[in-house]
Amino acid sequence: MDKIADLQGKILKQLPGLDCGLCGQRSCALFAAVLVKNPEEAKKCVHLAGDGPLFRVKEEVGHNCASCAGVKAVDTVSAWHDSLGREFDFVLDTLPGDPGPRETIIPRNPARIKELNIQAGDILIGRPLGMSCGCPITHSGVVMQADPVNGVIVWCVTGPLAARSGAHKDLGYYSAEAYEGMVREPRRQLQIGMRYWFLPRRCMLQWRHSGLVNFINKRLDAFQVRVEGLFIG
């Protein structure tokens, strides 16, 4: 049992740590447990790429890991490059206690907040459109706050698993206005009023985003920041 747990830990260290849900598991830790028994499932992780073996399961527990050959996890923090090879300045992590990156959004049709009776705790899906990111991926998340008067929603983007597993509401197109999160190892000094390239920790595409930092709160081990004026590039 200790040998299996040790192997699972080694596998987990080589996974991207995004907990995006695209593999069908709620977290990379759960996916690592699956890979101990079924290493061929590694192909379900869209973030694995490269030229070296990811898991040496065959040698350690007797499974055939031929399907895992030629893949490895993208180490974004050490490389400071996104999946398209572009440099960024910091990784934006989730706020303590949040289930995912916290994002302030405005629906293209703000009346949808009342039409759908959107409340805190609801599971939503929608896609950011136009200059405010223009991401090709449909986002899914849980509502933290909904303001029908001003047409603003604050939610945490969690990946598609929750929406696939149960009831959800389709917001349609929206504009992404702000991100809030924690920065632990910035590549550059953070200053209010400066624009930076950053990578949301659980971005499924691992593409860099750009935004203006307009709030910084220094904590013991990290900076809490708010970033507005968003776009992908």
N, C-alpha and C positions, 0 to 999 in steps of 0.2 A: 504493500500500500504506500509506503514511504517513497518507493522508487517511482510509482505512478504520479504521486503528488509532486515529486521533484521534476519529473518530465513535464508535467502540466505547467509548472512555474517557468521552466525554460521556454516552452512554447509561447506562453503569455508575454514574456519579455520581447519576443520577436513579432508580436502582432501590433497593429498600429495604435491600439488603445483609444479608438474613437467611439466605441459602443454605438455605432450607427444603426445597427439592426438589419443591415442588408443581407447578412448571412443567415438570418432567421433566428438568431439568438439575441437575448437582451443585452449582453455585454461580451467583451472580448474574453473575459474570464470564463464564461460559460462556453464560448466557442472553443477555447483551449481544451476544456474537458472533453468536448466532442472529438477534437482532433487527435487526442490520445488514442481513442478507439477507432476512429475513422479518418486517417490522415488525408484521404482523397477529398474530403470535404473542404480542404484548403482553397479549392478553386472557387468557392462561394464568396471569398473575401476579395472584393474588387480593388483593394488597396495594396495587394501584394504584387510586386514586380521586381525584376532584377536578373542576376545571372548566377546565383548560388543557392544551395539547398536551404530551405527554411527549417524543416524538422528532420532530425535524425531518429525517427521513430523506429525504423526497421532494426537498427543496431541495438536500440535500448530496450524495446519491448517486443520485438519480433514481428511488427507489422510491415507490410510492403509500402514504402513511401515513394514509389517511383513517380506518382502523380504530383508530388510536392516539389520535384526537382525544378530548378530554374526560377524559384520565387523567393523573395525576401521582403521583409517589412520596410516601408519608407521611413527613414529616421529624419523627420522634419526638423526637430529641434537642433540636432548637431549639424545638419547640413545647411540650415537656414535657406532652403529652397523649397518651393512648392512642387506639385506633381508635374508642372510644366517647366521646371528649372528656373523659376523666377525668384529673386531674393525677397525676403520679408524681414520685418524688424522684431516681431514678437508673436508668441502664441497666446491667444485669448482663451483662458480657461473659464469654466463655469463658476458662478458664485457659490459659496458654501451652502449646501442644502438644496440647491437647484437641481432639477433632473436633466438639464441641458443648458446650452447657451441662451441667455436672456436677450430677447429682441423686441424692440418697439416697432410696431407696424401700423400702417393705415390701409384699410381695404380700398381697392379701386372704386367700390361701391360701398361707402360707409353705412348705408342703410341696411347692409347685410347683418350688422351687429344686432339690430332690433328684429329683423326678419327671422334670423336663426336663433334669437334669444340666447346669444353667446354669454356665458357666465364663467367665472373662475372655476377651473377644474375640467372644463370641456376639452375634448380632443379635437383639434382642427387639422385640416390639410389646406394647402394653398401654394401658389407659386409667385415669388418676387418677380416683378415685371419692370422692364425699362431701365432708366439710368440708376435707380436704386438697386443695384446688383444685377438684375437680369439673369438670375441663376436658372439653368435649364432643368434643375431638379425640383420636383414637387416636394415641399417641406411638410413635415408633420410635427405637431407639438401639443403641449398642454397650456391652457390659458391661465395666466396669473392674475391679470386685471383686464376688464373690458369697460370702456367709457363710451356709451352710445351718444352722449351729447357732443363730444369732440371727434368721435369716429376713430378712436385710438385703441389698439389692443397691445398689451404686453404679454408675451408668451415665452415659453422655453421650448426651443426646438429639440426634439428627442429622437428623431429617426422614425421610419415608417411602421415599426412593429406594432405600436399601440393602435394605430389607425387600422391596421390589417386585422387585429385581434378582436375588435369590438366596434361599438357605435362611434361615429365621428361626424363632424360638420364640415362641409366644403365651403371654404371662404372664397374661393376663386382667386383672381389676381390681387396682389397687394404691393405696396411700396414699403421697403425696409428703411426705417428712419434712424435706428440706433441699435448698438450692441452694448451690453454691460457685462463685465466679467473681471477675472483676475489675471494679472500678468506677473509671472514669477521670475523669468530670466530674459529681460529685454536685451536685444542686441545693441540698441541705442538708448541713450538717456531719454526718459519720458518727460515731456513738457506740455503743459496746457497750451492750446492754440497751435500745436504742430500737427501736421498730417503724417501718418505712418502707413506702411504696408503691414498687415497682420494676417494671421491664419487662425480662424476659429477652430478650436480643438477638435470638434466633431464634424467638420466639413466633410461631406461624403466625397467630394471631388478633390479635396486637398488643394484648392486654389486660393491664392492670396486675395485679400480684400484691402481696400484703402478706406481710411476714415480720419476725421479730425478729433483728437482727444480734447474734450472740454470739461473733464472732471477727473481728478486723481486723488485717491485717499491711500496714504501709506499705511500698510499694516505690518505686522511683525515679519512675515515671510513673503509678502507679495504686495503689489499695487492693485487696488480696486479702481477700475477706469470705466468711463463712458465714452463711446466713440460714435460720432454722428457724421453726416455727409458721406454716406457709404457708396462705394461702387466696387465692382470686381475688375481686376486688370492685372 
